[in-house]
């Protein structure tokens, strides 16, 4: 499940980065909203003190999935005004998931296997991520956002199935 969750996270982050230039609307506005999504990193500490790590990880993937589905709706309705807000929501989910995927990893694996498991998860996720630029440049606006939604959903399913 960690392979699936980690790969879905890294793939969806990179796919959104590569596809941002193809989103309708002003690319600078979208990029600005993407930058403000780094505020999720500031929330990670206070959230981690109050809520279980698995719940935060599940919520982060749920935010990313909701944002990606919102992106599909905004593109279908040709509404580029709120598209940047959906990108912001998706990136906030990604950023929060990145914070806590490392923490939950330390709870799942013993210390003697931790470095190896980090390496294996990173290797597999980077291998899967090689497909992100190809999908982002596919030419059809529905394919990248659809794949983004599916990978966010796979990350959510994987994070729900992790046993801590």
Chimera marker file (.cmm) of the C-alpha trace (Angstrom):
<marker_set name="trace">
<marker id="1" x="0.000" y="0.000" z="0.000" r="1" g="1" b="0" radius="0.5"/>
<marker id="2" x="2.911" y="2.352" z="0.624" r="1" g="1" b="0" radius="0.5"/>
<marker id="3" x="4.141" y="1.822" z="-2.947" r="1" g="1" b="0" radius="0.5"/>
<marker id="4" x="0.697" y="2.716" z="-4.277" r="1" g="1" b="0" radius="0.5"/>
<marker id="5" x="0.210" y="5.714" z="-1.989" r="1" g="1" b="0" radius="0.5"/>
<marker id="6" x="3.703" y="7.091" z="-2.484" r="1" g="1" b="0" radius="0.5"/>
<marker id="7" x="3.607" y="6.556" z="-6.259" r="1" g="1" b="0" radius="0.5"/>
<marker id="8" x="0.173" y="8.164" z="-6.590" r="1" g="1" b="0" radius="0.5"/>
<marker id="9" x="1.366" y="11.197" z="-4.647" r="1" g="1" b="0" radius="0.5"/>
<marker id="10" x="4.626" y="11.769" z="-6.529" r="1" g="1" b="0" radius="0.5"/>
<marker id="11" x="3.003" y="11.064" z="-9.911" r="1" g="1" b="0" radius="0.5"/>
<marker id="12" x="0.051" y="13.394" z="-9.350" r="1" g="1" b="0" radius="0.5"/>
<marker id="13" x="2.276" y="16.224" z="-8.078" r="1" g="1" b="0" radius="0.5"/>
<marker id="14" x="4.517" y="16.012" z="-11.131" r="1" g="1" b="0" radius="0.5"/>
<marker id="15" x="1.606" y="15.622" z="-13.537" r="1" g="1" b="0" radius="0.5"/>
<marker id="16" x="0.020" y="18.811" z="-12.196" r="1" g="1" b="0" radius="0.5"/>
<marker id="17" x="3.338" y="20.653" z="-12.467" r="1" g="1" b="0" radius="0.5"/>
<marker id="18" x="3.779" y="19.612" z="-16.099" r="1" g="1" b="0" radius="0.5"/>
<marker id="19" x="0.146" y="20.299" z="-17.014" r="1" g="1" b="0" radius="0.5"/>
<marker id="20" x="-0.197" y="23.744" z="-15.381" r="1" g="1" b="0" radius="0.5"/>
<marker id="21" x="0.912" y="25.527" z="-18.546" r="1" g="1" b="0" radius="0.5"/>
<marker id="22" x="-1.938" y="23.901" z="-20.493" r="1" g="1" b="0" radius="0.5"/>
<marker id="23" x="-4.712" y="24.888" z="-18.077" r="1" g="1" b="0" radius="0.5"/>
<marker id="24" x="-7.145" y="27.474" z="-19.401" r="1" g="1" b="0" radius="0.5"/>
<marker id="25" x="-6.867" y="30.921" z="-17.889" r="1" g="1" b="0" radius="0.5"/>
<marker id="26" x="-3.903" y="32.982" z="-16.815" r="1" g="1" b="0" radius="0.5"/>
<marker id="27" x="-0.864" y="30.785" z="-16.117" r="1" g="1" b="0" radius="0.5"/>
<marker id="28" x="0.567" y="33.368" z="-13.702" r="1" g="1" b="0" radius="0.5"/>
<marker id="29" x="-2.585" y="33.356" z="-11.574" r="1" g="1" b="0" radius="0.5"/>
<marker id="30" x="-2.578" y="29.576" z="-11.466" r="1" g="1" b="0" radius="0.5"/>
<marker id="31" x="1.105" y="29.512" z="-10.552" r="1" g="1" b="0" radius="0.5"/>
<marker id="32" x="0.542" y="32.086" z="-7.808" r="1" g="1" b="0" radius="0.5"/>
<marker id="33" x="-2.218" y="29.976" z="-6.294" r="1" g="1" b="0" radius="0.5"/>
<marker id="34" x="0.060" y="26.953" z="-6.547" r="1" g="1" b="0" radius="0.5"/>
<marker id="35" x="2.724" y="28.845" z="-4.603" r="1" g="1" b="0" radius="0.5"/>
<marker id="36" x="0.268" y="29.833" z="-1.874" r="1" g="1" b="0" radius="0.5"/>
<marker id="37" x="-0.555" y="26.148" z="-1.448" r="1" g="1" b="0" radius="0.5"/>
<marker id="38" x="2.746" y="25.903" z="0.432" r="1" g="1" b="0" radius="0.5"/>
<marker id="39" x="0.815" y="27.285" z="3.404" r="1" g="1" b="0" radius="0.5"/>
<marker id="40" x="-0.312" y="23.705" z="3.949" r="1" g="1" b="0" radius="0.5"/>
<marker id="41" x="3.217" y="22.976" z="5.165" r="1" g="1" b="0" radius="0.5"/>
<marker id="42" x="2.698" y="25.507" z="7.964" r="1" g="1" b="0" radius="0.5"/>
<marker id="43" x="-0.484" y="23.708" z="9.026" r="1" g="1" b="0" radius="0.5"/>
<marker id="44" x="1.202" y="20.318" z="9.194" r="1" g="1" b="0" radius="0.5"/>
<marker id="45" x="2.685" y="20.787" z="12.655" r="1" g="1" b="0" radius="0.5"/>
<marker id="46" x="-0.446" y="21.991" z="14.458" r="1" g="1" b="0" radius="0.5"/>
<marker id="47" x="-2.588" y="19.384" z="12.677" r="1" g="1" b="0" radius="0.5"/>
<marker id="48" x="-0.142" y="16.612" z="13.549" r="1" g="1" b="0" radius="0.5"/>
<marker id="49" x="-0.431" y="17.443" z="17.228" r="1" g="1" b="0" radius="0.5"/>
<marker id="50" x="-4.226" y="17.223" z="17.268" r="1" g="1" b="0" radius="0.5"/>
<marker id="51" x="-5.219" y="14.615" z="14.684" r="1" g="1" b="0" radius="0.5"/>
<marker id="52" x="-3.868" y="11.148" z="13.923" r="1" g="1" b="0" radius="0.5"/>
<marker id="53" x="-1.391" y="10.942" z="11.084" r="1" g="1" b="0" radius="0.5"/>
<marker id="54" x="-3.454" y="8.452" z="9.118" r="1" g="1" b="0" radius="0.5"/>
<marker id="55" x="-6.531" y="10.697" z="9.254" r="1" g="1" b="0" radius="0.5"/>
<marker id="56" x="-4.515" y="13.676" z="8.060" r="1" g="1" b="0" radius="0.5"/>
<marker id="57" x="-3.072" y="11.630" z="5.198" r="1" g="1" b="0" radius="0.5"/>
<marker id="58" x="-6.556" y="10.437" z="4.245" r="1" g="1" b="0" radius="0.5"/>
<marker id="59" x="-7.868" y="13.994" z="4.413" r="1" g="1" b="0" radius="0.5"/>
<marker id="60" x="-4.983" y="15.307" z="2.337" r="1" g="1" b="0" radius="0.5"/>
<marker id="61" x="-5.709" y="12.827" z="-0.444" r="1" g="1" b="0" radius="0.5"/>
<marker id="62" x="-9.418" y="13.631" z="-0.163" r="1" g="1" b="0" radius="0.5"/>
<marker id="63" x="-8.615" y="17.334" z="-0.635" r="1" g="1" b="0" radius="0.5"/>
<marker id="64" x="-6.423" y="16.537" z="-3.634" r="1" g="1" b="0" radius="0.5"/>
<marker id="65" x="-9.136" y="14.332" z="-5.145" r="1" g="1" b="0" radius="0.5"/>
<marker id="66" x="-11.837" y="16.961" z="-4.537" r="1" g="1" b="0" radius="0.5"/>
<marker id="67" x="-9.643" y="19.622" z="-6.126" r="1" g="1" b="0" radius="0.5"/>
<marker id="68" x="-8.909" y="17.481" z="-9.164" r="1" g="1" b="0" radius="0.5"/>
<marker id="69" x="-12.601" y="16.711" z="-9.613" r="1" g="1" b="0" radius="0.5"/>
<marker id="70" x="-13.295" y="20.434" z="-9.292" r="1" g="1" b="0" radius="0.5"/>
<marker id="71" x="-10.727" y="21.041" z="-12.019" r="1" g="1" b="0" radius="0.5"/>
<marker id="72" x="-12.645" y="18.665" z="-14.284" r="1" g="1" b="0" radius="0.5"/>
<marker id="73" x="-15.874" y="20.550" z="-13.609" r="1" g="1" b="0" radius="0.5"/>
<marker id="74" x="-14.262" y="23.950" z="-14.172" r="1" g="1" b="0" radius="0.5"/>
<marker id="75" x="-12.741" y="22.852" z="-17.472" r="1" g="1" b="0" radius="0.5"/>
<marker id="76" x="-16.048" y="21.322" z="-18.610" r="1" g="1" b="0" radius="0.5"/>
<marker id="77" x="-17.876" y="24.579" z="-17.823" r="1" g="1" b="0" radius="0.5"/>
<marker id="78" x="-15.115" y="26.727" z="-19.373" r="1" g="1" b="0" radius="0.5"/>
<marker id="79" x="-14.844" y="28.547" z="-16.040" r="1" g="1" b="0" radius="0.5"/>
<marker id="80" x="-11.235" y="29.587" z="-15.641" r="1" g="1" b="0" radius="0.5"/>
<marker id="81" x="-12.030" y="31.974" z="-12.766" r="1" g="1" b="0" radius="0.5"/>
<marker id="82" x="-12.278" y="29.260" z="-10.127" r="1" g="1" b="0" radius="0.5"/>
<marker id="83" x="-9.870" y="26.852" z="-11.803" r="1" g="1" b="0" radius="0.5"/>
<marker id="84" x="-6.928" y="28.385" z="-9.932" r="1" g="1" b="0" radius="0.5"/>
<marker id="85" x="-8.792" y="27.785" z="-6.659" r="1" g="1" b="0" radius="0.5"/>
<marker id="86" x="-9.191" y="24.108" z="-7.550" r="1" g="1" b="0" radius="0.5"/>
<marker id="87" x="-5.484" y="23.883" z="-8.373" r="1" g="1" b="0" radius="0.5"/>
<marker id="88" x="-4.822" y="25.477" z="-4.970" r="1" g="1" b="0" radius="0.5"/>
<marker id="89" x="-6.998" y="22.882" z="-3.224" r="1" g="1" b="0" radius="0.5"/>
<marker id="90" x="-5.301" y="20.028" z="-5.074" r="1" g="1" b="0" radius="0.5"/>
<marker id="91" x="-1.815" y="21.323" z="-4.278" r="1" g="1" b="0" radius="0.5"/>
<marker id="92" x="-2.715" y="21.880" z="-0.611" r="1" g="1" b="0" radius="0.5"/>
<marker id="93" x="-3.720" y="18.223" z="-0.438" r="1" g="1" b="0" radius="0.5"/>
<marker id="94" x="-0.502" y="17.170" z="-2.138" r="1" g="1" b="0" radius="0.5"/>
<marker id="95" x="1.675" y="19.296" z="0.139" r="1" g="1" b="0" radius="0.5"/>
<marker id="96" x="-0.008" y="18.039" z="3.287" r="1" g="1" b="0" radius="0.5"/>
<marker id="97" x="0.264" y="14.430" z="2.076" r="1" g="1" b="0" radius="0.5"/>
<marker id="98" x="3.979" y="14.921" z="1.407" r="1" g="1" b="0" radius="0.5"/>
<marker id="99" x="4.493" y="16.020" z="5.003" r="1" g="1" b="0" radius="0.5"/>
<marker id="100" x="2.759" y="13.034" z="6.509" r="1" g="1" b="0" radius="0.5"/>
<marker id="101" x="3.720" y="10.237" z="4.134" r="1" g="1" b="0" radius="0.5"/>
<marker id="102" x="7.224" y="10.345" z="5.587" r="1" g="1" b="0" radius="0.5"/>
<marker id="103" x="5.919" y="10.332" z="9.150" r="1" g="1" b="0" radius="0.5"/>
<marker id="104" x="3.512" y="7.433" z="8.639" r="1" g="1" b="0" radius="0.5"/>
<marker id="105" x="6.333" y="5.555" z="6.940" r="1" g="1" b="0" radius="0.5"/>
<marker id="106" x="8.343" y="5.628" z="10.175" r="1" g="1" b="0" radius="0.5"/>
<marker id="107" x="5.371" y="4.147" z="12.039" r="1" g="1" b="0" radius="0.5"/>
<marker id="108" x="4.917" y="1.298" z="9.561" r="1" g="1" b="0" radius="0.5"/>
<marker id="109" x="8.466" y="0.017" z="9.198" r="1" g="1" b="0" radius="0.5"/>
<marker id="110" x="11.070" y="-0.926" z="11.793" r="1" g="1" b="0" radius="0.5"/>
<marker id="111" x="14.132" y="1.267" z="12.025" r="1" g="1" b="0" radius="0.5"/>
<marker id="112" x="16.410" y="-1.418" z="10.586" r="1" g="1" b="0" radius="0.5"/>
<marker id="113" x="14.342" y="-1.510" z="7.360" r="1" g="1" b="0" radius="0.5"/>
<marker id="114" x="13.385" y="2.185" z="7.180" r="1" g="1" b="0" radius="0.5"/>
<marker id="115" x="16.114" y="3.424" z="4.815" r="1" g="1" b="0" radius="0.5"/>
<marker id="116" x="15.551" y="0.492" z="2.482" r="1" g="1" b="0" radius="0.5"/>
<marker id="117" x="11.795" y="1.035" z="2.416" r="1" g="1" b="0" radius="0.5"/>
<marker id="118" x="12.255" y="4.767" z="1.733" r="1" g="1" b="0" radius="0.5"/>
<marker id="119" x="14.579" y="3.917" z="-1.133" r="1" g="1" b="0" radius="0.5"/>
<marker id="120" x="12.267" y="1.302" z="-2.622" r="1" g="1" b="0" radius="0.5"/>
<marker id="121" x="9.200" y="3.552" z="-2.409" r="1" g="1" b="0" radius="0.5"/>
<marker id="122" x="11.125" y="6.440" z="-3.936" r="1" g="1" b="0" radius="0.5"/>
<marker id="123" x="12.514" y="4.249" z="-6.727" r="1" g="1" b="0" radius="0.5"/>
<marker id="124" x="9.109" y="2.837" z="-7.659" r="1" g="1" b="0" radius="0.5"/>
<marker id="125" x="7.386" y="6.238" z="-7.499" r="1" g="1" b="0" radius="0.5"/>
<marker id="126" x="10.058" y="7.889" z="-9.665" r="1" g="1" b="0" radius="0.5"/>
<marker id="127" x="9.704" y="5.096" z="-12.199" r="1" g="1" b="0" radius="0.5"/>
<marker id="128" x="5.950" y="5.638" z="-12.395" r="1" g="1" b="0" radius="0.5"/>
<marker id="129" x="6.450" y="9.404" z="-12.575" r="1" g="1" b="0" radius="0.5"/>
<marker id="130" x="8.362" y="9.051" z="-15.836" r="1" g="1" b="0" radius="0.5"/>
<marker id="131" x="4.939" y="8.842" z="-17.503" r="1" g="1" b="0" radius="0.5"/>
<marker id="132" x="3.745" y="12.213" z="-16.126" r="1" g="1" b="0" radius="0.5"/>
<marker id="133" x="5.211" y="14.467" z="-18.861" r="1" g="1" b="0" radius="0.5"/>
<marker id="134" x="3.913" y="12.150" z="-21.577" r="1" g="1" b="0" radius="0.5"/>
<marker id="135" x="0.396" y="12.305" z="-20.177" r="1" g="1" b="0" radius="0.5"/>
<marker id="136" x="0.572" y="16.066" z="-19.582" r="1" g="1" b="0" radius="0.5"/>
<marker id="137" x="1.575" y="16.674" z="-23.201" r="1" g="1" b="0" radius="0.5"/>
<marker id="138" x="-1.010" y="14.279" z="-24.667" r="1" g="1" b="0" radius="0.5"/>
<marker id="139" x="-2.852" y="17.085" z="-26.463" r="1" g="1" b="0" radius="0.5"/>
<marker id="140" x="-6.265" y="16.216" z="-25.051" r="1" g="1" b="0" radius="0.5"/>
<marker id="141" x="-7.224" y="18.408" z="-22.084" r="1" g="1" b="0" radius="0.5"/>
<marker id="142" x="-9.354" y="15.679" z="-20.476" r="1" g="1" b="0" radius="0.5"/>
<marker id="143" x="-6.726" y="12.952" z="-20.251" r="1" g="1" b="0" radius="0.5"/>
<marker id="144" x="-4.274" y="14.644" z="-17.835" r="1" g="1" b="0" radius="0.5"/>
<marker id="145" x="-6.974" y="15.898" z="-15.459" r="1" g="1" b="0" radius="0.5"/>
<marker id="146" x="-8.770" y="12.536" z="-15.590" r="1" g="1" b="0" radius="0.5"/>
<marker id="147" x="-5.524" y="10.709" z="-14.818" r="1" g="1" b="0" radius="0.5"/>
<marker id="148" x="-4.814" y="13.220" z="-12.041" r="1" g="1" b="0" radius="0.5"/>
<marker id="149" x="-8.211" y="12.492" z="-10.486" r="1" g="1" b="0" radius="0.5"/>
<marker id="150" x="-7.691" y="8.736" z="-10.738" r="1" g="1" b="0" radius="0.5"/>
<marker id="151" x="-4.233" y="8.890" z="-9.158" r="1" g="1" b="0" radius="0.5"/>
<marker id="152" x="-5.517" y="11.085" z="-6.312" r="1" g="1" b="0" radius="0.5"/>
<marker id="153" x="-8.291" y="8.542" z="-5.784" r="1" g="1" b="0" radius="0.5"/>
<marker id="154" x="-5.744" y="5.691" z="-5.803" r="1" g="1" b="0" radius="0.5"/>
<marker id="155" x="-3.691" y="7.589" z="-3.225" r="1" g="1" b="0" radius="0.5"/>
<marker id="156" x="-6.797" y="7.978" z="-1.075" r="1" g="1" b="0" radius="0.5"/>
<marker id="157" x="-7.618" y="4.281" z="-1.362" r="1" g="1" b="0" radius="0.5"/>
<marker id="158" x="-4.026" y="3.342" z="-0.565" r="1" g="1" b="0" radius="0.5"/>
<marker id="159" x="-3.910" y="5.632" z="2.453" r="1" g="1" b="0" radius="0.5"/>
<marker id="160" x="-7.199" y="4.221" z="3.729" r="1" g="1" b="0" radius="0.5"/>
<marker id="161" x="-5.811" y="0.670" z="3.493" r="1" g="1" b="0" radius="0.5"/>
<marker id="162" x="-2.566" y="1.423" z="5.339" r="1" g="1" b="0" radius="0.5"/>
<marker id="163" x="-2.609" y="-0.287" z="8.706" r="1" g="1" b="0" radius="0.5"/>
<marker id="164" x="-0.893" y="1.730" z="11.422" r="1" g="1" b="0" radius="0.5"/>
<link id1="1" id2="2" r="1" g="1" b="0" radius="0.2"/>
<link id1="2" id2="3" r="1" g="1" b="0" radius="0.2"/>
<link id1="3" id2="4" r="1" g="1" b="0" radius="0.2"/>
<link id1="4" id2="5" r="1" g="1" b="0" radius="0.2"/>
<link id1="5" id2="6" r="1" g="1" b="0" radius="0.2"/>
<link id1="6" id2="7" r="1" g="1" b="0" radius="0.2"/>
<link id1="7" id2="8" r="1" g="1" b="0" radius="0.2"/>
<link id1="8" id2="9" r="1" g="1" b="0" radius="0.2"/>
<link id1="9" id2="10" r="1" g="1" b="0" radius="0.2"/>
<link id1="10" id2="11" r="1" g="1" b="0" radius="0.2"/>
<link id1="11" id2="12" r="1" g="1" b="0" radius="0.2"/>
<link id1="12" id2="13" r="1" g="1" b="0" radius="0.2"/>
<link id1="13" id2="14" r="1" g="1" b="0" radius="0.2"/>
<link id1="14" id2="15" r="1" g="1" b="0" radius="0.2"/>
<link id1="15" id2="16" r="1" g="1" b="0" radius="0.2"/>
<link id1="16" id2="17" r="1" g="1" b="0" radius="0.2"/>
<link id1="17" id2="18" r="1" g="1" b="0" radius="0.2"/>
<link id1="18" id2="19" r="1" g="1" b="0" radius="0.2"/>
<link id1="19" id2="20" r="1" g="1" b="0" radius="0.2"/>
<link id1="20" id2="21" r="1" g="1" b="0" radius="0.2"/>
<link id1="21" id2="22" r="1" g="1" b="0" radius="0.2"/>
<link id1="22" id2="23" r="1" g="1" b="0" radius="0.2"/>
<link id1="23" id2="24" r="1" g="1" b="0" radius="0.2"/>
<link id1="24" id2="25" r="1" g="1" b="0" radius="0.2"/>
<link id1="25" id2="26" r="1" g="1" b="0" radius="0.2"/>
<link id1="26" id2="27" r="1" g="1" b="0" radius="0.2"/>
<link id1="27" id2="28" r="1" g="1" b="0" radius="0.2"/>
<link id1="28" id2="29" r="1" g="1" b="0" radius="0.2"/>
<link id1="29" id2="30" r="1" g="1" b="0" radius="0.2"/>
<link id1="30" id2="31" r="1" g="1" b="0" radius="0.2"/>
<link id1="31" id2="32" r="1" g="1" b="0" radius="0.2"/>
<link id1="32" id2="33" r="1" g="1" b="0" radius="0.2"/>
<link id1="33" id2="34" r="1" g="1" b="0" radius="0.2"/>
<link id1="34" id2="35" r="1" g="1" b="0" radius="0.2"/>
<link id1="35" id2="36" r="1" g="1" b="0" radius="0.2"/>
<link id1="36" id2="37" r="1" g="1" b="0" radius="0.2"/>
<link id1="37" id2="38" r="1" g="1" b="0" radius="0.2"/>
<link id1="38" id2="39" r="1" g="1" b="0" radius="0.2"/>
<link id1="39" id2="40" r="1" g="1" b="0" radius="0.2"/>
<link id1="40" id2="41" r="1" g="1" b="0" radius="0.2"/>
<link id1="41" id2="42" r="1" g="1" b="0" radius="0.2"/>
<link id1="42" id2="43" r="1" g="1" b="0" radius="0.2"/>
<link id1="43" id2="44" r="1" g="1" b="0" radius="0.2"/>
<link id1="44" id2="45" r="1" g="1" b="0" radius="0.2"/>
<link id1="45" id2="46" r="1" g="1" b="0" radius="0.2"/>
<link id1="46" id2="47" r="1" g="1" b="0" radius="0.2"/>
<link id1="47" id2="48" r="1" g="1" b="0" radius="0.2"/>
<link id1="48" id2="49" r="1" g="1" b="0" radius="0.2"/>
<link id1="49" id2="50" r="1" g="1" b="0" radius="0.2"/>
<link id1="50" id2="51" r="1" g="1" b="0" radius="0.2"/>
<link id1="51" id2="52" r="1" g="1" b="0" radius="0.2"/>
<link id1="52" id2="53" r="1" g="1" b="0" radius="0.2"/>
<link id1="53" id2="54" r="1" g="1" b="0" radius="0.2"/>
<link id1="54" id2="55" r="1" g="1" b="0" radius="0.2"/>
<link id1="55" id2="56" r="1" g="1" b="0" radius="0.2"/>
<link id1="56" id2="57" r="1" g="1" b="0" radius="0.2"/>
<link id1="57" id2="58" r="1" g="1" b="0" radius="0.2"/>
<link id1="58" id2="59" r="1" g="1" b="0" radius="0.2"/>
<link id1="59" id2="60" r="1" g="1" b="0" radius="0.2"/>
<link id1="60" id2="61" r="1" g="1" b="0" radius="0.2"/>
<link id1="61" id2="62" r="1" g="1" b="0" radius="0.2"/>
<link id1="62" id2="63" r="1" g="1" b="0" radius="0.2"/>
<link id1="63" id2="64" r="1" g="1" b="0" radius="0.2"/>
<link id1="64" id2="65" r="1" g="1" b="0" radius="0.2"/>
<link id1="65" id2="66" r="1" g="1" b="0" radius="0.2"/>
<link id1="66" id2="67" r="1" g="1" b="0" radius="0.2"/>
<link id1="67" id2="68" r="1" g="1" b="0" radius="0.2"/>
<link id1="68" id2="69" r="1" g="1" b="0" radius="0.2"/>
<link id1="69" id2="70" r="1" g="1" b="0" radius="0.2"/>
<link id1="70" id2="71" r="1" g="1" b="0" radius="0.2"/>
<link id1="71" id2="72" r="1" g="1" b="0" radius="0.2"/>
<link id1="72" id2="73" r="1" g="1" b="0" radius="0.2"/>
<link id1="73" id2="74" r="1" g="1" b="0" radius="0.2"/>
<link id1="74" id2="75" r="1" g="1" b="0" radius="0.2"/>
<link id1="75" id2="76" r="1" g="1" b="0" radius="0.2"/>
<link id1="76" id2="77" r="1" g="1" b="0" radius="0.2"/>
<link id1="77" id2="78" r="1" g="1" b="0" radius="0.2"/>
<link id1="78" id2="79" r="1" g="1" b="0" radius="0.2"/>
<link id1="79" id2="80" r="1" g="1" b="0" radius="0.2"/>
<link id1="80" id2="81" r="1" g="1" b="0" radius="0.2"/>
<link id1="81" id2="82" r="1" g="1" b="0" radius="0.2"/>
<link id1="82" id2="83" r="1" g="1" b="0" radius="0.2"/>
<link id1="83" id2="84" r="1" g="1" b="0" radius="0.2"/>
<link id1="84" id2="85" r="1" g="1" b="0" radius="0.2"/>
<link id1="85" id2="86" r="1" g="1" b="0" radius="0.2"/>
<link id1="86" id2="87" r="1" g="1" b="0" radius="0.2"/>
<link id1="87" id2="88" r="1" g="1" b="0" radius="0.2"/>
<link id1="88" id2="89" r="1" g="1" b="0" radius="0.2"/>
<link id1="89" id2="90" r="1" g="1" b="0" radius="0.2"/>
<link id1="90" id2="91" r="1" g="1" b="0" radius="0.2"/>
<link id1="91" id2="92" r="1" g="1" b="0" radius="0.2"/>
<link id1="92" id2="93" r="1" g="1" b="0" radius="0.2"/>
<link id1="93" id2="94" r="1" g="1" b="0" radius="0.2"/>
<link id1="94" id2="95" r="1" g="1" b="0" radius="0.2"/>
<link id1="95" id2="96" r="1" g="1" b="0" radius="0.2"/>
<link id1="96" id2="97" r="1" g="1" b="0" radius="0.2"/>
<link id1="97" id2="98" r="1" g="1" b="0" radius="0.2"/>
<link id1="98" id2="99" r="1" g="1" b="0" radius="0.2"/>
<link id1="99" id2="100" r="1" g="1" b="0" radius="0.2"/>
<link id1="100" id2="101" r="1" g="1" b="0" radius="0.2"/>
<link id1="101" id2="102" r="1" g="1" b="0" radius="0.2"/>
<link id1="102" id2="103" r="1" g="1" b="0" radius="0.2"/>
<link id1="103" id2="104" r="1" g="1" b="0" radius="0.2"/>
<link id1="104" id2="105" r="1" g="1" b="0" radius="0.2"/>
<link id1="105" id2="106" r="1" g="1" b="0" radius="0.2"/>
<link id1="106" id2="107" r="1" g="1" b="0" radius="0.2"/>
<link id1="107" id2="108" r="1" g="1" b="0" radius="0.2"/>
<link id1="108" id2="109" r="1" g="1" b="0" radius="0.2"/>
<link id1="109" id2="110" r="1" g="1" b="0" radius="0.2"/>
<link id1="110" id2="111" r="1" g="1" b="0" radius="0.2"/>
<link id1="111" id2="112" r="1" g="1" b="0" radius="0.2"/>
<link id1="112" id2="113" r="1" g="1" b="0" radius="0.2"/>
<link id1="113" id2="114" r="1" g="1" b="0" radius="0.2"/>
<link id1="114" id2="115" r="1" g="1" b="0" radius="0.2"/>
<link id1="115" id2="116" r="1" g="1" b="0" radius="0.2"/>
<link id1="116" id2="117" r="1" g="1" b="0" radius="0.2"/>
<link id1="117" id2="118" r="1" g="1" b="0" radius="0.2"/>
<link id1="118" id2="119" r="1" g="1" b="0" radius="0.2"/>
<link id1="119" id2="120" r="1" g="1" b="0" radius="0.2"/>
<link id1="120" id2="121" r="1" g="1" b="0" radius="0.2"/>
<link id1="121" id2="122" r="1" g="1" b="0" radius="0.2"/>
<link id1="122" id2="123" r="1" g="1" b="0" radius="0.2"/>
<link id1="123" id2="124" r="1" g="1" b="0" radius="0.2"/>
<link id1="124" id2="125" r="1" g="1" b="0" radius="0.2"/>
<link id1="125" id2="126" r="1" g="1" b="0" radius="0.2"/>
<link id1="126" id2="127" r="1" g="1" b="0" radius="0.2"/>
<link id1="127" id2="128" r="1" g="1" b="0" radius="0.2"/>
<link id1="128" id2="129" r="1" g="1" b="0" radius="0.2"/>
<link id1="129" id2="130" r="1" g="1" b="0" radius="0.2"/>
<link id1="130" id2="131" r="1" g="1" b="0" radius="0.2"/>
<link id1="131" id2="132" r="1" g="1" b="0" radius="0.2"/>
<link id1="132" id2="133" r="1" g="1" b="0" radius="0.2"/>
<link id1="133" id2="134" r="1" g="1" b="0" radius="0.2"/>
<link id1="134" id2="135" r="1" g="1" b="0" radius="0.2"/>
<link id1="135" id2="136" r="1" g="1" b="0" radius="0.2"/>
<link id1="136" id2="137" r="1" g="1" b="0" radius="0.2"/>
<link id1="137" id2="138" r="1" g="1" b="0" radius="0.2"/>
<link id1="138" id2="139" r="1" g="1" b="0" radius="0.2"/>
<link id1="139" id2="140" r="1" g="1" b="0" radius="0.2"/>
<link id1="140" id2="141" r="1" g="1" b="0" radius="0.2"/>
<link id1="141" id2="142" r="1" g="1" b="0" radius="0.2"/>
<link id1="142" id2="143" r="1" g="1" b="0" radius="0.2"/>
<link id1="143" id2="144" r="1" g="1" b="0" radius="0.2"/>
<link id1="144" id2="145" r="1" g="1" b="0" radius="0.2"/>
<link id1="145" id2="146" r="1" g="1" b="0" radius="0.2"/>
<link id1="146" id2="147" r="1" g="1" b="0" radius="0.2"/>
<link id1="147" id2="148" r="1" g="1" b="0" radius="0.2"/>
<link id1="148" id2="149" r="1" g="1" b="0" radius="0.2"/>
<link id1="149" id2="150" r="1" g="1" b="0" radius="0.2"/>
<link id1="150" id2="151" r="1" g="1" b="0" radius="0.2"/>
<link id1="151" id2="152" r="1" g="1" b="0" radius="0.2"/>
<link id1="152" id2="153" r="1" g="1" b="0" radius="0.2"/>
<link id1="153" id2="154" r="1" g="1" b="0" radius="0.2"/>
<link id1="154" id2="155" r="1" g="1" b="0" radius="0.2"/>
<link id1="155" id2="156" r="1" g="1" b="0" radius="0.2"/>
<link id1="156" id2="157" r="1" g="1" b="0" radius="0.2"/>
<link id1="157" id2="158" r="1" g="1" b="0" radius="0.2"/>
<link id1="158" id2="159" r="1" g="1" b="0" radius="0.2"/>
<link id1="159" id2="160" r="1" g="1" b="0" radius="0.2"/>
<link id1="160" id2="161" r="1" g="1" b="0" radius="0.2"/>
<link id1="161" id2="162" r="1" g="1" b="0" radius="0.2"/>
<link id1="162" id2="163" r="1" g="1" b="0" radius="0.2"/>
<link id1="163" id2="164" r="1" g="1" b="0" radius="0.2"/>
</marker_set>
